[in-house]
């Protein structure tokens, strides 16, 4: 009977793009702004300097689309109610 030896070579996995990170802050408080988020690179083999291929995937979305004037009127109404009810600020 002949002994058979298998040579086990390490499998090197290339880095891949992971999940989307959290959205960043909106550029404005009202009136329509933008926010972005990116994907992080999952380095499969941290001992290697290889990184994910290509540019970092970036996604841009709209945020805080409320009309500023309408929002200001709402805040003014709240202040008026506090004043009338005697809560003060």
N, C-alpha and C positions, 0 to 999 in steps of 0.2 A: 504494500500500500504506500502510496506516495503522499507526503504531507504537502498541502497547498497553503501558501501564505498569501494573504491579501494585503496589499499596501494601502493604507488608509490615508488619503490626502485631505487636508483641511479644505472646507468649502469656503470660498471668499465671496461674501455677499456684497453687492454694490449698494451704496447709500441710496435711500429712496426718500421721496417727499412724504411727510407725515400728514396729520390732520390739520385742518384750519385752526389757527390760534384765535383768541378772543378778538372781537372788534376793538379798534382803537377809539379814542375820543372823537366826538363830532367836532367839525371845524367851527360851528356856530351854535348858539343857544336856540335860535329860532330863524325862520325864513328860508330854510333849506340849506343844508351843508353836506359834507361828505365825510365818510369814515373808511378806513381800510383795515384789512387783516392780511396776514401772510401765512404760508405754510412753513413749518420748520423741517430741516433736513435731519432725517434719522440716519446717523452714521452707523452703518452695519458693523464696521470693523474700526474701532476707535484708535487702534494702533497705526492706522494708515492715514495719510493726509488727504486722501481722496474725499471729495465732497459731492453732493448731488449735482447732476447735470443741469446746465442752463441757469437762467435767472430765477430768482426766488418767485414762486407764484404769488401774485398779489391780486386781491379782489377789492373793488371799491363799491360802496353802496351809499344810498342817500340816507339822510337822517335829519331829525328836528325840522320837519317840513311845515310845522305850524306857522301861521301868519303871525309875525311879531306884534302887530297892532292888536289883533284879536287876543293874543296871549297877555298883552299889557292891560287890556280892558278887563280881563278876567282877574288879574292881580289887583287892579284898582278896586274892583267890586269886593274882593276879599278884605282889603284894607278898610273899605267903607263899612262893611258889616262889623268888623272889629271895633271901629270907631263908634258906631251907633250903639252897639251892645255894651260899650264901656270896657272892653278888654284891654285896649291900649297895646302898644308894642314897645 
